[in-house]
Amino acid sequence: MSDQDKKVVIETGDSGKGTSEINEEANTEELEERALSVFASERNEDITALVFCLITTFLVLLFTKWLV
């Protein structure tokens, strides 16, 4: 096995389904940035969904009060 083929096993925890293998020479900073950008985009999606839920709830409460 050459130096370029060496793999490193990384514990990723429960959400990462256990372990992951990466090349020993991989750019870990780039991998970390990619992982953080995924979490940031999921956070933005969650905030957007929360805002839509709050607006919808407000509109429903507003119209039900007007209809009564």
Chimera marker file (.cmm) of the C-alpha trace (Angstrom):
<marker_set name="trace">
<marker id="1" x="0.000" y="0.000" z="0.000" r="1" g="1" b="0" radius="0.5"/>
<marker id="2" x="1.516" y="3.290" z="-1.062" r="1" g="1" b="0" radius="0.5"/>
<marker id="3" x="1.506" y="6.474" z="0.996" r="1" g="1" b="0" radius="0.5"/>
<marker id="4" x="-1.236" y="7.988" z="-1.159" r="1" g="1" b="0" radius="0.5"/>
<marker id="5" x="-3.580" y="5.042" z="-0.578" r="1" g="1" b="0" radius="0.5"/>
<marker id="6" x="-3.458" y="5.238" z="3.217" r="1" g="1" b="0" radius="0.5"/>
<marker id="7" x="-6.846" y="5.901" z="4.772" r="1" g="1" b="0" radius="0.5"/>
<marker id="8" x="-7.669" y="7.406" z="8.141" r="1" g="1" b="0" radius="0.5"/>
<marker id="9" x="-10.796" y="6.326" z="10.021" r="1" g="1" b="0" radius="0.5"/>
<marker id="10" x="-12.642" y="9.189" z="11.718" r="1" g="1" b="0" radius="0.5"/>
<marker id="11" x="-15.345" y="8.773" z="14.334" r="1" g="1" b="0" radius="0.5"/>
<marker id="12" x="-18.348" y="10.793" z="13.177" r="1" g="1" b="0" radius="0.5"/>
<marker id="13" x="-20.745" y="10.004" z="16.004" r="1" g="1" b="0" radius="0.5"/>
<marker id="14" x="-24.366" y="8.923" z="15.810" r="1" g="1" b="0" radius="0.5"/>
<marker id="15" x="-25.501" y="11.567" z="13.334" r="1" g="1" b="0" radius="0.5"/>
<marker id="16" x="-22.646" y="10.683" z="11.008" r="1" g="1" b="0" radius="0.5"/>
<marker id="17" x="-23.475" y="6.952" z="11.194" r="1" g="1" b="0" radius="0.5"/>
<marker id="18" x="-20.362" y="5.856" z="13.059" r="1" g="1" b="0" radius="0.5"/>
<marker id="19" x="-17.126" y="6.192" z="11.136" r="1" g="1" b="0" radius="0.5"/>
<marker id="20" x="-15.843" y="7.661" z="7.895" r="1" g="1" b="0" radius="0.5"/>
<marker id="21" x="-12.664" y="6.962" z="5.922" r="1" g="1" b="0" radius="0.5"/>
<marker id="22" x="-10.686" y="9.742" z="4.301" r="1" g="1" b="0" radius="0.5"/>
<marker id="23" x="-7.358" y="9.867" z="2.528" r="1" g="1" b="0" radius="0.5"/>
<marker id="24" x="-4.465" y="10.561" z="4.879" r="1" g="1" b="0" radius="0.5"/>
<marker id="25" x="-3.357" y="13.445" z="2.649" r="1" g="1" b="0" radius="0.5"/>
<marker id="26" x="-6.853" y="15.023" z="2.486" r="1" g="1" b="0" radius="0.5"/>
<marker id="27" x="-7.235" y="18.716" z="3.192" r="1" g="1" b="0" radius="0.5"/>
<marker id="28" x="-8.996" y="18.545" z="6.551" r="1" g="1" b="0" radius="0.5"/>
<marker id="29" x="-9.613" y="22.293" z="6.668" r="1" g="1" b="0" radius="0.5"/>
<marker id="30" x="-11.593" y="22.074" z="3.431" r="1" g="1" b="0" radius="0.5"/>
<marker id="31" x="-13.570" y="19.115" z="4.776" r="1" g="1" b="0" radius="0.5"/>
<marker id="32" x="-14.360" y="21.024" z="7.966" r="1" g="1" b="0" radius="0.5"/>
<marker id="33" x="-15.498" y="24.075" z="5.989" r="1" g="1" b="0" radius="0.5"/>
<marker id="34" x="-17.763" y="21.916" z="3.830" r="1" g="1" b="0" radius="0.5"/>
<marker id="35" x="-19.297" y="20.284" z="6.900" r="1" g="1" b="0" radius="0.5"/>
<marker id="36" x="-19.886" y="23.641" z="8.584" r="1" g="1" b="0" radius="0.5"/>
<marker id="37" x="-21.488" y="25.069" z="5.441" r="1" g="1" b="0" radius="0.5"/>
<marker id="38" x="-23.936" y="22.154" z="5.413" r="1" g="1" b="0" radius="0.5"/>
<marker id="39" x="-24.898" y="22.869" z="9.018" r="1" g="1" b="0" radius="0.5"/>
<marker id="40" x="-25.251" y="26.584" z="8.258" r="1" g="1" b="0" radius="0.5"/>
<marker id="41" x="-27.572" y="25.935" z="5.314" r="1" g="1" b="0" radius="0.5"/>
<marker id="42" x="-29.698" y="23.559" z="7.408" r="1" g="1" b="0" radius="0.5"/>
<marker id="43" x="-29.909" y="26.239" z="10.094" r="1" g="1" b="0" radius="0.5"/>
<marker id="44" x="-31.083" y="28.785" z="7.524" r="1" g="1" b="0" radius="0.5"/>
<marker id="45" x="-33.735" y="26.353" z="6.281" r="1" g="1" b="0" radius="0.5"/>
<marker id="46" x="-34.925" y="25.780" z="9.842" r="1" g="1" b="0" radius="0.5"/>
<marker id="47" x="-35.190" y="29.514" z="10.518" r="1" g="1" b="0" radius="0.5"/>
<marker id="48" x="-37.105" y="30.031" z="7.257" r="1" g="1" b="0" radius="0.5"/>
<marker id="49" x="-39.533" y="27.234" z="8.137" r="1" g="1" b="0" radius="0.5"/>
<marker id="50" x="-40.035" y="28.699" z="11.615" r="1" g="1" b="0" radius="0.5"/>
<marker id="51" x="-40.805" y="32.144" z="10.186" r="1" g="1" b="0" radius="0.5"/>
<marker id="52" x="-43.355" y="30.685" z="7.754" r="1" g="1" b="0" radius="0.5"/>
<marker id="53" x="-45.010" y="28.745" z="10.588" r="1" g="1" b="0" radius="0.5"/>
<marker id="54" x="-45.231" y="31.855" z="12.760" r="1" g="1" b="0" radius="0.5"/>
<marker id="55" x="-46.704" y="33.933" z="9.919" r="1" g="1" b="0" radius="0.5"/>
<marker id="56" x="-49.237" y="31.222" z="9.090" r="1" g="1" b="0" radius="0.5"/>
<marker id="57" x="-50.219" y="30.871" z="12.757" r="1" g="1" b="0" radius="0.5"/>
<marker id="58" x="-50.656" y="34.628" z="13.073" r="1" g="1" b="0" radius="0.5"/>
<marker id="59" x="-52.813" y="34.781" z="9.923" r="1" g="1" b="0" radius="0.5"/>
<marker id="60" x="-54.986" y="31.875" z="11.068" r="1" g="1" b="0" radius="0.5"/>
<marker id="61" x="-55.519" y="33.454" z="14.473" r="1" g="1" b="0" radius="0.5"/>
<marker id="62" x="-56.232" y="36.822" z="12.888" r="1" g="1" b="0" radius="0.5"/>
<marker id="63" x="-58.844" y="35.500" z="10.441" r="1" g="1" b="0" radius="0.5"/>
<marker id="64" x="-60.532" y="33.221" z="12.986" r="1" g="1" b="0" radius="0.5"/>
<marker id="65" x="-60.952" y="36.200" z="15.302" r="1" g="1" b="0" radius="0.5"/>
<marker id="66" x="-62.504" y="38.221" z="12.435" r="1" g="1" b="0" radius="0.5"/>
<marker id="67" x="-64.829" y="35.382" z="11.492" r="1" g="1" b="0" radius="0.5"/>
<marker id="68" x="-66.235" y="34.947" z="15.012" r="1" g="1" b="0" radius="0.5"/>
<link id1="1" id2="2" r="1" g="1" b="0" radius="0.2"/>
<link id1="2" id2="3" r="1" g="1" b="0" radius="0.2"/>
<link id1="3" id2="4" r="1" g="1" b="0" radius="0.2"/>
<link id1="4" id2="5" r="1" g="1" b="0" radius="0.2"/>
<link id1="5" id2="6" r="1" g="1" b="0" radius="0.2"/>
<link id1="6" id2="7" r="1" g="1" b="0" radius="0.2"/>
<link id1="7" id2="8" r="1" g="1" b="0" radius="0.2"/>
<link id1="8" id2="9" r="1" g="1" b="0" radius="0.2"/>
<link id1="9" id2="10" r="1" g="1" b="0" radius="0.2"/>
<link id1="10" id2="11" r="1" g="1" b="0" radius="0.2"/>
<link id1="11" id2="12" r="1" g="1" b="0" radius="0.2"/>
<link id1="12" id2="13" r="1" g="1" b="0" radius="0.2"/>
<link id1="13" id2="14" r="1" g="1" b="0" radius="0.2"/>
<link id1="14" id2="15" r="1" g="1" b="0" radius="0.2"/>
<link id1="15" id2="16" r="1" g="1" b="0" radius="0.2"/>
<link id1="16" id2="17" r="1" g="1" b="0" radius="0.2"/>
<link id1="17" id2="18" r="1" g="1" b="0" radius="0.2"/>
<link id1="18" id2="19" r="1" g="1" b="0" radius="0.2"/>
<link id1="19" id2="20" r="1" g="1" b="0" radius="0.2"/>
<link id1="20" id2="21" r="1" g="1" b="0" radius="0.2"/>
<link id1="21" id2="22" r="1" g="1" b="0" radius="0.2"/>
<link id1="22" id2="23" r="1" g="1" b="0" radius="0.2"/>
<link id1="23" id2="24" r="1" g="1" b="0" radius="0.2"/>
<link id1="24" id2="25" r="1" g="1" b="0" radius="0.2"/>
<link id1="25" id2="26" r="1" g="1" b="0" radius="0.2"/>
<link id1="26" id2="27" r="1" g="1" b="0" radius="0.2"/>
<link id1="27" id2="28" r="1" g="1" b="0" radius="0.2"/>
<link id1="28" id2="29" r="1" g="1" b="0" radius="0.2"/>
<link id1="29" id2="30" r="1" g="1" b="0" radius="0.2"/>
<link id1="30" id2="31" r="1" g="1" b="0" radius="0.2"/>
<link id1="31" id2="32" r="1" g="1" b="0" radius="0.2"/>
<link id1="32" id2="33" r="1" g="1" b="0" radius="0.2"/>
<link id1="33" id2="34" r="1" g="1" b="0" radius="0.2"/>
<link id1="34" id2="35" r="1" g="1" b="0" radius="0.2"/>
<link id1="35" id2="36" r="1" g="1" b="0" radius="0.2"/>
<link id1="36" id2="37" r="1" g="1" b="0" radius="0.2"/>
<link id1="37" id2="38" r="1" g="1" b="0" radius="0.2"/>
<link id1="38" id2="39" r="1" g="1" b="0" radius="0.2"/>
<link id1="39" id2="40" r="1" g="1" b="0" radius="0.2"/>
<link id1="40" id2="41" r="1" g="1" b="0" radius="0.2"/>
<link id1="41" id2="42" r="1" g="1" b="0" radius="0.2"/>
<link id1="42" id2="43" r="1" g="1" b="0" radius="0.2"/>
<link id1="43" id2="44" r="1" g="1" b="0" radius="0.2"/>
<link id1="44" id2="45" r="1" g="1" b="0" radius="0.2"/>
<link id1="45" id2="46" r="1" g="1" b="0" radius="0.2"/>
<link id1="46" id2="47" r="1" g="1" b="0" radius="0.2"/>
<link id1="47" id2="48" r="1" g="1" b="0" radius="0.2"/>
<link id1="48" id2="49" r="1" g="1" b="0" radius="0.2"/>
<link id1="49" id2="50" r="1" g="1" b="0" radius="0.2"/>
<link id1="50" id2="51" r="1" g="1" b="0" radius="0.2"/>
<link id1="51" id2="52" r="1" g="1" b="0" radius="0.2"/>
<link id1="52" id2="53" r="1" g="1" b="0" radius="0.2"/>
<link id1="53" id2="54" r="1" g="1" b="0" radius="0.2"/>
<link id1="54" id2="55" r="1" g="1" b="0" radius="0.2"/>
<link id1="55" id2="56" r="1" g="1" b="0" radius="0.2"/>
<link id1="56" id2="57" r="1" g="1" b="0" radius="0.2"/>
<link id1="57" id2="58" r="1" g="1" b="0" radius="0.2"/>
<link id1="58" id2="59" r="1" g="1" b="0" radius="0.2"/>
<link id1="59" id2="60" r="1" g="1" b="0" radius="0.2"/>
<link id1="60" id2="61" r="1" g="1" b="0" radius="0.2"/>
<link id1="61" id2="62" r="1" g="1" b="0" radius="0.2"/>
<link id1="62" id2="63" r="1" g="1" b="0" radius="0.2"/>
<link id1="63" id2="64" r="1" g="1" b="0" radius="0.2"/>
<link id1="64" id2="65" r="1" g="1" b="0" radius="0.2"/>
<link id1="65" id2="66" r="1" g="1" b="0" radius="0.2"/>
<link id1="66" id2="67" r="1" g="1" b="0" radius="0.2"/>
<link id1="67" id2="68" r="1" g="1" b="0" radius="0.2"/>
</marker_set>
